[in-house]
Amino acid sequence: MSNTISVFLAVLCCLVVGAYYCKGSKILVLPVDGSHWINMKVILEELHSRGHEITVLHSANSWYITNNPSIYNSVHVQSVFDEMDRNFYVEMMQDVMDCRGHPTFIRSFCQHNLITMLLKDMHKISAIMTNNIFKDETLMKKLKNNKFDLMLTDPAFPMGAILGGYLKLPMVFNVRWITNGESHQSIAPSPVSYVPVSGSELHDQMGFLERTKNMLHYLYSLYELYIVINPTYTDLFQKHFPPGTDLVSLMLSADIWLCRGDFVFEFPRPTMPNMVYIGGFQCKEAQPLPHELEEFMQSSGDHGVVFMSVGTIVSALPSDITEAIAAAFAELPQKVIWRFDGDKPSTLGKNTKLVKWLPQNDLLGHPKTKVFIAHGGTNGMYEAIYHGVPVLGLPLLFDQFDNLLRLKVRGAARVVEVRSLTKDNFLEALKDILENPTYRENIQRLSRLHRDRPMSPMDTAIFWIEYVIRNKGATHLLPAGFRLPWYSYVCLDVAVFVLAVSGISMWGFVFVCRLLCCKRSSKKIKPE
């Protein structure tokens, strides 16, 4: 009897699971390589576990994206990153360090210009590669015949959004950056009086000069979008889309924006109904470390461990900088784990362990970790917040300066400029974080706030993806303002009309007054 019940339950379980998987939808994914893929892969793993069928368009020569038939089907296309050498980022880091030598007001504009030049070239490549996808009749027929339910893409480069728009698929963005800047500025009202433009290195408490700088950055970003980037795709839209379609209108038509942000980290600002916040969705509880690493952590005793990693793309700092950092580490009573790729520094102390790879999330969640020395990438900052570890920042590129500023103004980080880094100023900042408990108290407060929410960021992301699939879009959340021309959006036409009516009314009033005055004057003159 018990065997019969067991068989029955097993069959029932299979039927339930089978029914669950049959409900899975077909999702087309076009990701961005590099660190962006780390974020996308986490979501794809969760979607796969819920029975969705996933197809990923990626290059056969991707830096990080590999064929993974256990989770998704791969379709190979060309990528912007195929044309890039990773050493390019090392060269750009040197250019950024040169910019850091300028006065504070100017250096962010220097860096903004560097990014513009980079985006100009990369979007030219992106437009060519997107056009090549449309020319591939076999691929396009395959994509159309698959009858996908959703396009999930990272719009830092618009290939996925353009393809999703062409296939008329509901679209969900896994987004932090979009074409020329930060996603919020593209979709939500962003008053420059208190919303810092990406790259401006400002916070939300601005004086007059800071607001002036923020306005200049905003105007420059408009130039970047409408003069530098948008025209790159003009021919593409004229060939394959209805008249009047452009990159901006296509991007704004996305149903849901899964923003990799959280107002525990970001500065408060206006938002939109189709903007969903999933900052920190890749974070998870720490897992046990490999035996060798765990032994090293425990050997630190009460002093604990300092953990340093400056990312995946740019992992090699200039040799004079690494020598200064290594010398500073050697004077600490703490043990140090340093993700390092390059020649071993001559000043390296016995307390420092160099590794080429390490489980960052698990190290940050270890109770022995006292400080995280990082370049300021978004993923690392959210992991530091999640685990409550104070940060010593060494910003190198892109948004890293802004990210670290956000933690600094909240009292959870110190920042040292790489260009001017010495053994002494680095050691002073590091000891300050280690010995001053307020840094840890502040980051742990952020950690409590970040975790205190009704639904986890990952569950939130999956809910909204499936929401769009179930409802075949979410156009009811798109504001009418997206369809207005810019002059109507800012009511310039209304202002011109009101000024014209006011001007005509005032002119008419003056004219009538002068006319009446002239008549009265003529009546007085006649009797005389």
C-alpha positions in Angstrom: 0.0 0.0 0.0 2.8 2.4 0.9 4.5 1.6 -2.4 1.4 2.5 -4.3 1.0 5.8 -2.4 4.7 6.6 -3.1 4.2 5.9 -6.8 1.1 8.0 -6.9 2.8 10.9 -5.2 5.8 10.7 -7.5 3.5 10.7 -10.6 1.5 13.6 -9.1 4.7 15.5 -8.5 5.9 15.0 -12.0 2.5 16.2 -13.4 2.6 19.3 -11.2 6.2 20.1 -12.1 5.5 19.3 -15.8 2.5 21.6 -15.7 4.6 24.3 -14.1 7.3 24.1 -16.7 4.7 24.0 -19.5 3.6 27.4 -18.4 7.1 28.7 -19.0 7.4 31.4 -21.7 9.9 32.0 -24.4 12.3 34.9 -23.5 14.7 36.4 -26.0 17.8 38.0 -24.3 20.4 40.3 -25.7 22.9 41.2 -22.9 25.9 43.4 -22.6 29.2 41.7 -22.0 31.6 42.4 -19.2 30.4 43.0 -15.6 26.9 43.7 -17.0 26.6 40.0 -17.9 27.2 39.1 -14.2 23.9 40.8 -13.4 22.0 39.4 -16.3 23.2 35.8 -15.7 21.8 35.9 -12.1 18.3 36.8 -13.5 18.5 34.2 -16.2 19.3 31.4 -13.7 16.3 32.4 -11.7 14.0 32.5 -14.8 15.3 29.1 -15.9 14.5 27.6 -12.4 10.9 28.8 -12.9 10.5 27.0 -16.2 11.1 29.7 -18.8 12.8 28.9 -22.1 15.6 31.4 -22.7 17.4 32.2 -25.9 20.5 34.4 -25.5 22.0 36.3 -28.5 25.7 36.7 -27.9 29.1 36.6 -29.6 31.0 33.4 -30.0 34.0 35.4 -28.8 32.4 36.9 -25.7 34.6 37.9 -22.8 32.3 36.3 -20.2 29.2 34.9 -21.9 29.5 31.3 -22.8 27.3 28.6 -24.4 25.3 27.2 -21.5 22.6 24.8 -22.8 21.6 23.8 -19.3 20.2 27.3 -18.7 19.7 28.9 -22.1 20.0 28.4 -25.9 22.8 30.3 -27.5 22.5 32.1 -30.9 25.7 33.7 -32.0 25.8 37.3 -33.3 28.5 39.9 -33.5 29.0 42.1 -30.4 30.3 45.6 -29.8 32.9 44.0 -27.5 34.3 41.9 -30.4 36.0 45.0 -31.6 37.5 45.9 -28.3 40.7 45.0 -26.5 40.5 44.8 -22.8 43.8 46.7 -22.7 41.8 49.6 -24.0 40.4 50.1 -20.5 43.9 50.2 -19.0 44.8 53.0 -21.5 41.6 54.9 -20.7 42.4 54.6 -17.0 45.6 56.5 -17.7 43.6 59.2 -19.5 41.2 59.5 -16.6 44.2 59.8 -14.2 45.5 62.7 -16.4 42.0 64.3 -16.2 42.2 64.0 -12.4 45.1 66.4 -12.4 42.8 69.3 -13.5 41.0 71.6 -11.0 37.9 70.0 -9.4 35.4 72.0 -11.4 37.0 71.0 -14.7 38.1 67.4 -14.3 34.6 65.8 -14.5 34.1 67.5 -17.8 37.4 66.1 -19.0 36.2 62.6 -18.1 32.8 63.2 -19.6 34.5 64.1 -22.9 36.6 60.9 -22.8 33.3 58.9 -22.4 31.7 60.8 -25.3 34.6 59.8 -27.6 34.3 56.2 -26.4 30.5 56.1 -26.9 30.8 57.7 -30.4 33.0 54.9 -31.6 31.1 52.1 -29.8 27.7 53.2 -31.1 29.0 53.4 -34.7 30.0 49.7 -34.3 26.7 48.9 -32.6 24.7 50.4 -35.5 26.7 48.4 -38.1 26.2 45.2 -36.1 22.5 45.8 -35.6 22.1 46.3 -39.3 24.0 43.1 -39.9 21.5 41.2 -37.8 18.6 42.6 -39.9 20.4 41.6 -43.1 20.7 38.0 -41.8 17.5 36.7 -43.3 17.9 33.2 -41.8 18.4 34.6 -38.3 15.5 37.0 -38.6 13.2 34.3 -39.8 14.3 32.0 -36.9 13.6 34.8 -34.4 10.2 35.5 -35.9 9.2 31.9 -36.0 10.1 31.3 -32.4 7.3 33.6 -31.3 9.0 34.9 -28.2 6.9 36.3 -25.4 9.4 38.9 -24.2 12.6 40.7 -25.0 14.8 41.1 -21.9 17.8 43.3 -22.6 20.4 45.6 -21.1 20.1 48.9 -22.9 23.6 50.2 -22.2 23.9 49.5 -25.9 20.6 49.6 -27.9 20.9 46.5 -30.1 18.4 44.5 -27.9 15.9 47.4 -27.7 16.1 47.9 -31.5 15.6 44.2 -32.2 12.8 44.0 -29.6 11.0 47.0 -31.2 11.4 45.5 -34.7 10.0 42.1 -33.6 7.2 44.0 -31.7 7.9 42.2 -28.5 7.0 43.5 -25.0 10.3 44.7 -23.5 11.9 44.7 -20.1 15.1 46.5 -19.4 17.7 45.2 -16.9 19.2 48.6 -16.6 21.5 51.0 -14.9 23.0 52.7 -17.9 21.3 53.6 -21.2 23.0 54.7 -24.4 24.6 57.9 -23.1 24.1 57.9 -19.3 22.2 56.9 -16.2 18.7 55.4 -16.8 16.8 57.7 -14.4 17.7 60.8 -16.4 16.3 59.2 -19.5 12.9 58.2 -18.1 12.1 60.3 -15.0 11.9 64.0 -14.4 15.3 65.0 -13.1 15.5 68.6 -11.7 19.1 69.6 -12.0 18.7 71.7 -8.8 19.0 68.5 -6.7 19.4 65.5 -9.0 23.1 65.1 -9.9 23.8 64.2 -13.5 25.9 61.1 -13.9 29.6 61.9 -14.1 29.2 65.3 -12.3 30.6 63.9 -9.0 28.0 65.9 -7.1 25.5 65.0 -4.4 22.0 66.2 -3.9 23.0 69.1 -1.6 24.2 71.7 -4.1 25.2 75.3 -3.8 25.1 77.8 -6.7 28.3 76.8 -8.4 27.5 73.1 -8.0 24.1 73.6 -9.6 25.8 75.5 -12.4 28.1 72.6 -12.9 25.2 70.2 -12.9 23.3 72.2 -15.5 26.4 72.3 -17.7 26.7 68.5 -17.4 23.0 68.1 -18.2 23.3 70.3 -21.4 26.4 68.3 -22.4 24.5 65.0 -22.0 21.8 66.3 -24.3 24.4 67.2 -26.9 25.9 63.7 -26.4 22.5 62.0 -27.0 21.0 64.1 -29.7 24.1 65.2 -31.7 26.6 62.4 -31.1 24.6 59.2 -30.6 21.1 59.4 -32.1 22.3 60.3 -35.7 24.4 57.1 -35.7 21.2 55.0 -35.9 19.2 57.3 -38.3 19.8 55.1 -41.4 18.9 52.0 -39.5 15.5 53.4 -38.4 14.7 54.8 -41.9 15.3 51.3 -43.4 13.5 49.1 -40.9 11.0 51.2 -38.8 8.0 53.4 -39.4 8.6 57.1 -40.1 9.3 59.2 -37.0 10.9 56.4 -35.0 14.1 57.3 -33.3 16.3 55.8 -30.6 14.9 57.9 -27.8 11.2 57.1 -28.6 12.0 53.4 -29.0 13.8 53.2 -25.6 11.0 55.0 -23.8 8.5 52.5 -25.2 10.0 49.7 -23.0 7.3 48.3 -20.7 9.3 47.9 -17.5 12.7 49.2 -16.4 14.3 47.0 -13.8 16.6 49.6 -12.4 19.7 48.2 -10.6 19.3 50.9 -7.9 18.0 51.3 -4.3 17.4 54.7 -2.6 19.4 53.4 0.4 22.3 54.0 -2.0 21.0 56.4 -4.6 19.9 60.0 -3.8 16.1 60.4 -3.6 14.5 61.7 -6.7 11.3 61.6 -8.8 10.4 58.3 -10.4 7.9 56.7 -12.8 5.3 53.9 -12.5 7.2 51.5 -14.8 10.5 52.0 -13.0 11.1 49.0 -10.6 14.1 49.1 -8.2 16.1 45.9 -7.9 19.4 47.2 -6.5 21.4 44.5 -4.8 19.4 41.6 -6.4 22.6 39.7 -7.1 23.6 39.7 -3.4 23.1 36.6 -1.3 24.1 35.2 2.1 27.8 34.2 2.3 28.7 30.5 1.6 31.6 28.7 3.4 35.0 29.6 1.9 37.4 27.1 0.4 39.5 25.4 3.1 42.7 27.4 2.3 40.9 30.8 2.4 39.1 29.9 5.6 42.3 29.0 7.3 43.8 32.3 6.2 40.8 34.2 7.5 40.9 32.5 10.9 44.7 33.1 11.2 44.0 36.9 11.4 42.7 36.5 15.0 41.0 39.5 16.5 42.5 41.9 14.0 40.5 40.6 11.1 41.1 40.8 7.4 41.3 43.6 4.8 40.0 42.6 1.4 41.0 44.4 -1.8 39.6 43.9 -5.3 39.5 46.5 -8.1 37.2 44.7 -10.5 37.3 42.3 -13.5 38.1 44.6 -16.5 40.8 46.8 -15.0 42.7 44.6 -12.5 46.2 45.9 -13.0 47.1 49.3 -11.3 50.3 51.1 -12.2 53.4 49.5 -10.6 54.2 52.5 -8.4 50.7 52.5 -7.0 50.8 48.8 -6.2 54.2 49.2 -4.5 52.8 51.9 -2.3 49.7 49.9 -1.5 51.7 46.8 -0.7 54.1 48.8 1.6 51.1 50.2 3.4 49.5 46.7 3.9 52.8 45.4 5.3 52.5 47.8 8.3 49.0 46.6 9.3 48.4 44.1 12.1 45.5 42.8 10.0 45.8 40.0 7.3 45.2 41.1 3.7 43.6 39.3 0.8 44.3 41.1 -2.5 42.8 40.1 -5.8 45.9 40.8 -7.9 47.0 40.1 -11.5 50.5 41.2 -12.4 54.1 41.2 -11.1 54.4 40.7 -7.4 55.2 44.0 -5.6 58.7 44.1 -4.0 57.2 45.7 -0.9 54.7 42.9 -0.2 54.5 41.9 3.4 54.1 38.5 4.9 50.5 39.4 6.0 49.3 39.8 2.4 47.9 37.0 0.3 47.7 37.6 -3.5 45.0 35.6 -5.5 43.9 35.8 -9.1 40.3 34.9 -8.3 38.2 34.9 -5.1 34.5 34.5 -4.1 33.9 38.2 -3.4 30.4 37.9 -2.0 31.4 35.1 0.4 34.5 37.1 1.6 32.4 40.2 2.2 30.0 38.2 4.2 32.7 36.6 6.4 32.7 38.0 10.0 36.5 38.5 9.9 36.3 41.0 7.0 36.8 44.5 8.4 37.3 46.7 5.2 36.6 46.4 1.5 39.1 48.2 -0.7 37.3 48.6 -4.1 37.2 50.6 -7.3 33.5 51.5 -6.8 31.7 49.3 -9.3 28.0 49.0 -8.7 28.0 45.3 -7.9 30.7 45.6 -5.3 29.1 48.6 -3.6 25.8 46.8 -3.2 27.5 43.7 -1.9 29.4 45.9 0.6 26.1 47.4 1.7 24.3 44.0 1.9 27.0 42.6 4.2 27.7 45.8 6.1 31.4 46.2 5.3 32.9 49.8 5.1 34.7 50.8 1.9 38.0 52.4 1.1 37.5 53.6 -2.5 40.0 53.8 -5.3 37.8 54.9 -8.3 39.3 54.3 -11.7 36.6 54.7 -14.5 33.0 55.7 -15.4 30.5 55.8 -12.6 32.9 54.6 -9.9 33.6 58.2 -8.7 29.8 58.9 -8.3 29.2 55.5 -6.6 31.9 56.1 -4.0 30.7 59.6 -3.4 27.3 58.2 -2.4 28.8 56.0 0.3 31.2 58.8 1.4 28.5 61.3 2.0 26.6 58.7 4.1 29.7 58.2 6.2 30.3 54.7 5.1 33.5 55.1 2.9 36.7 57.0 2.4 38.1 57.8 -1.0 41.7 58.0 -2.1 42.6 59.4 -5.6 44.7 56.8 -7.4 46.7 59.6 -9.2 47.9 61.1 -5.9 48.1 57.9 -3.9 51.1 57.4 -1.6 51.9 54.9 1.0 51.2 57.5 3.8 47.8 58.8 2.6 46.6 55.3 1.7 47.7 54.0 5.1 46.1 56.9 7.0 42.7 56.4 5.2 42.8 52.7 5.8 43.7 53.0 9.5 40.9 55.6 9.9 38.3 53.1 8.7 39.7 50.3 10.8 39.9 52.3 14.0 36.9 54.6 13.7 33.7 52.6 14.4 31.4 55.1 12.8 32.2 53.8 9.3 31.1 50.3 10.2 28.1 51.6 12.1 27.0 53.7 9.1 27.3 50.9 6.5 25.5 48.5 8.8 22.7 50.9 9.2 22.5 51.1 5.4 22.5 47.3 5.3 19.6 47.1 7.7 17.6 49.6 5.5 18.5 47.7 2.3 17.3 44.4 3.7 14.1 45.8 5.3 11.7 45.4 2.4 8.5 43.4 1.7 9.9 41.5 -1.2 13.5 40.6 -2.1 15.0 42.5 -5.2 15.3 39.2 -7.1 11.6 38.2 -6.4 10.6 41.8 -7.4 12.5 41.5 -10.7 11.0 38.1 -11.6 7.5 39.2 -10.7 7.6 42.2 -13.1 9.2 40.1 -15.9 6.4 37.6 -15.6 3.8 40.4 -15.1 4.8 41.8 -18.6 4.6 38.3 -20.1 1.1 37.5 -18.5 -0.3 40.8 -19.6 1.5 41.0 -23.0 3.1 44.3 -22.0 2.5 47.1 -19.5 1.6 50.0 -21.7 -0.9 51.2 -19.1 2.1 52.3 -17.0 3.7 54.5 -19.8 3.0 58.2 -19.3 1.6 60.3 -22.1 4.6 62.6 -21.8 6.7 60.1 -23.7 4.7 60.7 -26.8 4.8 64.5 -26.7 7.3 66.6 -28.6 9.8 68.3 -26.3 8.3 71.8 -26.7 4.9 70.4 -25.6 6.4 68.5 -22.8 7.9 71.7 -21.3 4.8 73.7 -22.3 6.9 76.0 -24.4 4.0 76.3 -26.9 1.7 77.3 -24.0 4.2 79.8 -22.7 4.5 81.4 -26.2 0.7 81.5 -26.5 0.3 83.1 -23.1 3.0 85.7 -23.8 1.5 86.5 -27.2 -2.0 86.9 -25.7 -0.6 89.0 -22.8 1.5 91.1 -25.2 -1.5 91.7 -27.6 -3.8 92.5 -24.6 -1.3 95.0 -23.2 -0.7 96.6 -26.6 -4.5 96.8 -27.1 -4.9 98.4 -23.6 -2.2 101.0 -24.3 -3.7 101.7 -27.8 -7.2 102.3 -26.4 -5.8 104.5 -23.6 -3.8 106.6 -26.1 -6.9 106.9 -28.3 -9.1 108.1 -25.5 -6.5 110.5 -24.3 -6.2 111.9 -27.8 -9.9 112.4 -28.0 -10.1 114.2 -24.7 -7.2 116.5 -25.7 -8.9 117.4 -29.0 -12.2 118.3 -27.1 -10.3 120.7 -24.8 -8.6 122.4 -27.7 -11.8 123.0 -29.7 -13.5 125.4 -27.1 -10.4 127.4 -26.8 
